[in-house]
Amino acid sequence: MTARALMLQGTGSDVGKSVLTAALCRIARRRGLSVAPFKPQNMSNNAAACPTGGEIGRAQALQARAAGLDPHVDMNPVLLKPQTDCTAQLVVHGKATHAMEAADYMANRDQLMGAVMESFGRLTNAYDLVIVEGAGSPAEINLRDRDIANMGFARRAGVPVCLVGDIEKGGVIASLVGTRNVIEKKDSAMIRAFLVNKFRGDLKLFDEGVTEIETRARWPCLGVIPWLPAASKLPAEDALVLDTPLTPSGKALKIAAPILSRIANFDDADPLKLEENVKFSWIPPGQAIPRNTDVVILFGTKSTLGDLAFLRAQGWDHDIIAHARAGGRVLGICGGYQMLGNRVSDPFGVDGDPGEAAGLGLLDVDTIMTRHKEVKPVSRGVTALGPTTSGYVIHAGRTSGPDANRPFINFGAEQDGARSANGRIEGTYLHGAFAGNEFRRAWLEQAGHFRGANLDYGAAVDTALDELADGVEQAVDVDALLKLAEEPGWRRKT
């Protein structure tokens, strides 16, 4: 069996490709098609562990959920996880290989096309439809040579493209028409249609704009999609957005989370942000952690030593230590857990440059970074609060010390994390714990959220996916869009 395939590319980053891919996966599934998402190359520190092993970008895991599938490494065969401004860890078919300089990767990335096509071939043989998401923009013609993420892949696989423009950013006419003008003719021929995303207001006011784009770019418009509130209810994608949360009614539990320079898996915060009577705040660099904060959460990072130095440069170490001394609660997740200990050592440069540094000293543990990277889903762990929860771990490093004798969670005979003697300072390697309703409620209650938490997070995500699919289906000529994937000879190499 050979699947149909369609690729969504964008005029730039953050135009909504990931969300629209998820919506189309849900729409296709509701139409009775077996559908899978695919992103040839992703750059993100927001990763998910796959049940069969390995890791992929978190956005592809959400798209898999929309398609009714478990995440699989074939859905994102090449993943780059930035460690510094110039280096990133390369993950191929879910396994970390080595760190690469940006220049080296750009010069040799075409060598990964084989891995990309292997994964794409397996998906097209297993499903009726594959929805492919591009990365960045095909208009970045300085990156066209050796490209595997946009037109390089589309041309190699012969997959038709729908181009997505974001009207909320402004200049959408120029971005769509300009893309046509700067890319080469054979690349332009792969684009069969375009969509305009995130429109606010009266759609009729843009009728003339659509006509101008169609005339100048010579592509048909298959829909102008309004700004859909459901998108803000979905797990965070590849970029952290400083959205303003709804103001809770009554007395709220105040949670603050510093934005580390290499913050990773920050979607752990999403269930907390949706909770009633929780005021969750991201703290940008240059701002102090508010004194009236009830709980400080240090999320994961792709470079623990690098972000430990970054945290100190912002003065957040003083804020967090003062908060803890005043009886406040602190939770560290993954890299954040490592920072809470006495010392972090990275003798092999696993997580950035080799070195070591003192931690915040709030937990009596030490961490040594190891070459082995543990990536796996975990289930039904018994927490210190009693309720069970599930999630996943993605980390390098071994953490031990007296406070680890009071683990955050137990998975049978295996212990994870640490707690201070008074229970107010906690650390864990477990991601996704807050998605578990029973555990999240117990944790919020012991942190001071006594009004009860009734959110069913899993159901809320599925409802948001359905609402997103409804909105896209109303705005887009889905039949015409899916028909593009049925074009004869789409697998022909051009």
C-alpha positions in Angstrom: 0.0 0.0 0.0 1.2 3.5 -0.8 -0.2 6.4 1.1 -1.2 9.8 -0.1 0.9 12.6 1.2 0.6 16.4 1.6 3.1 18.9 3.0 2.4 22.1 4.9 5.2 24.6 4.6 5.2 28.2 6.1 6.2 31.6 5.0 8.1 31.7 8.3 8.5 30.1 11.7 5.5 30.0 14.1 2.8 30.5 11.4 0.8 27.6 12.8 2.1 24.7 10.7 2.3 22.3 13.7 -1.3 23.2 14.9 -2.7 22.9 11.4 -1.0 19.5 10.9 -2.6 18.3 14.1 -6.0 19.6 12.9 -5.7 17.9 9.5 -4.7 14.6 11.3 -7.8 14.8 13.5 -10.0 15.7 10.5 -8.6 12.8 8.4 -9.1 10.4 11.3 -12.7 11.5 11.7 -13.2 10.8 8.0 -12.1 7.2 8.5 -8.6 7.5 7.1 -5.5 6.1 8.8 -3.3 9.1 9.0 0.2 9.8 10.4 2.2 13.0 10.9 5.7 13.5 9.7 8.4 16.2 10.1 11.7 15.4 8.4 13.8 17.6 10.6 12.8 19.5 13.8 14.8 21.8 16.0 13.4 21.7 19.5 14.3 21.0 23.1 10.6 20.0 23.7 10.8 16.3 23.2 8.6 13.3 23.9 9.6 9.7 24.6 8.1 7.1 22.3 6.6 3.8 23.8 8.8 1.8 21.4 11.9 3.8 22.4 13.6 7.0 21.3 12.5 10.6 21.3 10.8 13.0 18.8 9.7 16.6 18.9 6.8 17.2 21.2 4.7 18.8 18.4 4.8 15.5 16.5 3.7 13.6 19.6 0.6 15.9 19.8 0.0 15.4 16.1 0.2 11.6 16.7 -2.5 12.0 19.4 -4.7 13.9 17.0 -4.3 10.9 14.6 -5.1 8.4 17.3 -1.6 7.0 17.4 1.3 6.6 19.8 4.3 8.7 19.0 7.0 6.9 16.9 10.5 7.9 15.9 9.6 7.6 12.2 7.3 10.7 12.7 10.4 12.9 13.3 13.6 11.1 12.1 16.0 14.0 12.6 15.8 16.1 15.7 18.2 18.9 16.7 18.4 19.8 20.4 20.3 23.1 20.9 22.9 23.1 23.6 24.6 26.5 23.0 24.2 29.2 20.4 26.4 27.3 18.0 26.0 23.6 18.9 23.1 21.1 19.1 22.7 17.5 19.9 21.8 15.4 16.9 19.1 12.8 17.3 18.5 10.4 14.4 15.6 7.9 14.5 15.1 8.7 18.2 18.7 8.1 19.3 21.2 10.8 20.3 24.3 10.5 18.2 26.7 13.5 19.0 26.8 17.2 19.3 27.5 19.2 16.2 28.5 22.7 15.3 25.9 24.5 13.3 28.2 25.0 10.3 29.2 21.3 10.3 25.5 20.3 10.4 24.5 22.6 7.5 27.4 21.4 5.4 26.5 17.7 5.9 22.8 17.5 6.6 22.0 16.1 3.1 23.7 12.9 4.4 20.6 12.5 6.6 18.2 12.4 3.7 18.5 8.6 3.6 17.3 8.4 7.2 14.5 10.8 6.4 13.3 8.8 3.4 13.5 5.5 5.3 11.1 6.8 7.9 8.8 8.4 5.3 8.7 5.2 3.3 7.7 3.2 6.3 4.9 5.6 7.1 3.6 5.7 3.5 3.5 1.9 3.5 1.5 1.8 6.8 -1.1 4.6 6.5 -3.6 5.9 4.1 -2.4 9.5 4.4 0.7 11.2 5.7 0.6 14.9 6.6 4.1 16.4 6.4 5.2 19.5 8.3 8.0 21.7 7.0 10.5 23.6 9.2 11.0 27.4 9.0 10.4 28.6 5.5 11.3 27.6 1.9 12.0 31.3 1.3 15.2 31.0 3.3 17.0 30.4 0.1 20.4 30.7 1.7 19.6 27.4 3.4 18.2 25.7 0.3 21.5 23.8 -0.6 21.4 20.3 1.0 17.9 21.0 2.5 16.0 18.1 4.0 13.3 20.0 5.8 11.3 21.8 3.1 11.7 21.8 -0.7 14.7 19.5 -0.5 12.4 16.8 0.9 9.3 17.8 -1.1 11.2 17.5 -4.4 13.0 14.3 -3.4 9.7 12.6 -2.3 7.5 14.4 -4.9 5.1 15.5 -2.2 2.8 18.5 -3.1 2.9 21.5 -0.8 0.4 23.9 0.6 2.0 27.1 1.8 0.7 28.7 5.1 1.0 32.4 5.8 0.3 34.1 9.2 -1.8 37.3 8.8 -1.4 38.1 12.5 2.3 38.9 12.0 1.4 41.5 9.3 2.7 41.5 5.7 1.0 38.2 4.7 0.5 39.3 1.1 4.2 40.1 0.7 5.3 37.0 2.5 3.2 34.7 0.3 3.9 36.5 -3.0 7.5 37.0 -2.0 8.0 33.3 -1.4 6.9 32.7 -5.0 9.3 35.3 -6.2 12.5 34.2 -4.4 12.3 30.4 -4.6 13.4 28.6 -7.8 10.8 27.6 -10.4 11.0 23.9 -9.7 10.4 24.5 -6.0 7.6 26.9 -6.7 6.0 24.2 -8.9 5.7 22.0 -5.8 3.3 24.5 -4.2 -0.3 23.8 -5.3 -2.2 26.1 -2.9 -2.0 28.4 0.1 -3.8 29.1 3.4 -4.0 32.3 5.4 -3.9 31.6 9.2 -4.8 33.4 12.4 -7.2 36.0 10.9 -9.0 38.2 13.5 -12.2 40.1 12.6 -14.5 40.1 9.5 -13.1 37.6 7.0 -14.8 39.5 4.1 -12.4 42.4 4.7 -9.6 40.2 3.3 -11.4 39.1 0.1 -9.4 41.6 -1.9 -6.2 40.5 -0.3 -6.9 36.9 -1.3 -7.5 38.0 -4.9 -4.2 39.9 -4.9 -2.3 36.9 -3.7 -3.9 34.5 -6.1 -3.3 36.8 -9.0 0.4 37.6 -8.1 1.4 34.1 -6.8 -0.8 32.1 -9.2 -1.8 29.7 -6.5 -5.4 29.1 -5.3 -6.4 30.0 -1.8 -8.1 27.0 0.0 -9.1 29.0 3.1 -8.6 31.9 5.5 -8.5 30.4 9.0 -9.7 32.6 11.9 -7.7 32.9 15.1 -8.9 29.7 16.9 -9.0 29.9 20.8 -8.6 26.1 20.9 -5.0 26.4 19.8 -4.1 28.1 23.1 -5.4 25.1 25.1 -3.1 22.6 23.4 0.3 21.6 24.8 3.2 24.0 24.0 5.0 23.4 20.8 8.6 24.2 19.9 8.6 27.8 21.1 7.6 29.1 24.5 4.9 31.7 24.2 4.5 34.3 26.9 0.8 34.3 26.9 -1.2 36.1 29.5 -3.2 33.6 31.6 -6.8 34.2 32.6 -7.1 35.9 36.0 -8.3 33.3 38.5 -11.3 34.0 40.6 -10.7 34.1 44.4 -7.4 33.3 46.1 -5.0 31.8 43.6 -2.0 29.6 44.1 0.9 31.6 42.5 3.4 29.6 40.6 6.4 31.2 39.0 8.9 29.6 36.5 12.0 31.4 35.3 12.6 31.1 31.5 16.0 29.5 31.2 18.0 30.1 28.0 17.9 26.4 27.0 14.6 25.6 28.6 13.3 22.2 27.6 10.0 20.3 27.9 8.3 23.4 29.3 5.0 21.8 28.2 5.1 20.2 31.7 3.5 23.5 32.7 0.4 23.2 30.5 -1.9 21.3 32.9 -1.1 23.9 35.6 -1.8 26.8 33.3 -5.3 25.4 32.6 -6.2 24.9 36.3 -8.8 27.1 37.9 -7.4 29.3 40.7 -3.8 28.8 39.7 -1.9 31.8 38.5 1.0 30.6 36.5 3.7 33.1 35.4 6.7 32.8 33.2 9.5 35.0 34.5 11.5 36.5 31.6 15.2 37.2 31.9 15.9 40.5 33.7 12.9 40.2 36.0 13.0 39.1 39.6 10.8 36.3 40.9 7.9 38.0 42.7 8.1 37.8 46.5 4.5 36.7 46.9 5.1 33.5 44.8 3.9 30.3 46.5 5.8 27.8 44.3 8.9 28.2 42.1 9.3 25.6 39.3 12.6 25.1 37.6 11.9 23.3 34.3 14.2 21.1 32.3 17.1 22.4 30.2 19.3 21.1 27.4 22.4 22.5 29.1 22.3 22.3 32.9 25.7 23.9 33.5 25.0 26.6 30.9 21.6 27.5 32.4 22.9 27.3 36.0 25.3 30.1 35.0 22.4 31.9 33.2 20.2 31.6 36.3 22.9 33.2 38.4 23.4 36.0 35.9 19.8 36.9 36.3 20.0 36.9 40.1 17.4 34.2 40.2 19.6 32.0 42.5 19.2 34.6 45.3 15.4 34.8 44.6 15.0 31.1 44.8 17.2 30.6 47.9 15.4 33.4 49.7 12.0 31.9 48.7 13.0 28.5 50.1 14.4 30.0 53.4 11.1 31.8 53.9 9.2 28.5 53.7 8.2 28.6 50.0 8.0 25.5 47.9 10.4 24.7 45.0 10.2 22.0 42.4 12.9 21.1 39.9 12.2 18.9 36.9 15.0 17.1 35.1 17.8 19.8 34.6 16.0 21.9 37.1 16.3 19.1 39.6 20.0 18.8 39.0 20.4 22.6 39.7 18.8 22.2 43.1 21.6 19.9 44.3 25.0 20.7 45.8 27.0 20.1 42.6 26.7 19.3 38.9 29.7 17.8 37.1 29.9 17.2 33.3 33.4 15.7 32.8 32.7 14.5 29.2 30.8 17.5 27.9 27.7 15.5 27.4 25.4 18.5 28.0 27.5 21.3 26.6 31.1 22.3 27.5 32.9 20.1 30.0 33.0 21.5 33.5 31.4 21.5 37.0 29.7 24.1 39.2 28.0 24.4 42.5 24.3 24.0 42.5 21.7 26.0 44.6 22.3 23.6 47.6 18.6 23.2 48.3 18.7 19.4 48.0 21.5 17.3 49.4 22.3 15.5 46.2 25.0 15.7 43.5 24.8 15.0 39.8 27.4 13.6 37.4 26.5 13.8 33.7 26.9 10.4 31.9 27.3 9.5 28.3 24.2 7.3 28.5 21.0 9.1 27.8 17.9 7.5 29.3 14.8 7.9 27.2 11.6 5.9 28.1 8.0 6.2 29.0 7.1 5.2 32.6 3.7 4.3 34.1 1.9 4.1 37.4 4.6 5.4 39.6 3.6 5.9 43.3 4.4 9.4 44.4 5.3 10.7 47.8 1.8 12.1 48.0 0.2 8.7 47.4 -1.5 8.9 44.0 0.1 7.1 41.0 1.1 9.0 37.8 2.7 8.3 34.5 5.0 10.2 32.2 8.4 9.9 30.6 12.1 10.5 31.3 14.6 12.0 28.9 17.9 12.8 30.6 21.6 12.2 30.9 23.1 12.2 34.3 23.1 10.3 37.6 21.9 12.1 40.7 22.4 10.7 44.2 22.7 11.8 47.8 21.0 11.7 51.2 17.8 13.5 50.0 17.4 10.9 47.2 16.5 8.5 50.0 13.3 10.4 50.2 12.3 9.9 46.5 9.8 11.9 44.6 8.3 8.8 43.0 8.7 5.0 43.1 8.4 2.8 40.0 8.4 -0.6 41.7 11.9 -1.1 43.0 13.2 2.0 41.0 13.3 5.3 42.8 13.3 8.7 41.2 14.0 12.2 42.5 14.5 13.6 45.9 12.8 15.6 48.7 14.0 17.8 51.5 13.4 16.8 55.1 10.4 19.3 55.3 9.1 18.2 51.9 9.0 21.7 50.5 11.9 21.3 48.1 11.4 18.5 45.5 13.2 17.3 42.4 12.4 14.7 39.8 13.5 13.4 36.4 9.8 12.7 35.5 8.2 14.7 32.8 4.4 14.7 32.2 3.5 14.0 35.8 1.1 17.0 36.0 -0.9 15.5 33.1 -2.1 12.9 35.6 -5.3 14.3 37.2 -5.1 12.5 40.5 -1.4 13.4 41.1 -1.8 17.1 40.0 -4.8 17.6 42.4 -2.8 16.1 45.3 0.2 18.2 44.5 -1.8 21.4 44.2 -3.6 20.7 47.5 -0.4 20.2 49.5 1.0 23.3 47.9 -1.9 25.4 49.2 -4.5 25.1 46.5 -7.3 23.9 48.8 -10.4 24.7 46.6 -10.1 21.5 44.7 -9.0 20.9 41.1 -11.5 19.4 38.7 -9.7 19.7 35.4 -9.5 16.4 33.3 -6.4 17.4 31.3 -6.4 14.5 28.8 -10.1 15.1 28.0 -9.3 18.9 27.7 -6.6 18.2 25.1 -8.8 16.0 23.1 -11.7 18.5 23.2 -9.3 21.2 22.1 -8.1 19.1 19.2 -11.7 18.5 18.2 -12.6 22.2 18.4 -9.5 23.0 16.4 -10.4 20.5 13.7 -14.0 21.9 13.7 -12.7 25.4 13.1 -10.2 24.4 10.4 -12.9 22.3 8.6 -15.3 25.3 8.6 -12.7 27.6 7.1 -10.8 25.4 4.7 -11.8 23.5 1.6 -10.5 20.3 3.1 -11.8 18.2 0.2 -9.7 20.2 -2.2 -6.7 20.1 0.1 -6.8 16.3 0.5 -7.3 16.0 -3.2 -3.9 17.5 -3.7 -2.4 14.5 -2.0 -4.1 12.3 -4.5 -2.4 13.8 -7.5 -1.1 11.0 -9.8 2.6 10.6 -9.8 3.2 12.6 -6.6 6.1 10.3 -5.7 7.9 11.2 -8.9 11.3 12.8 -8.1 11.6 16.3 -9.8 
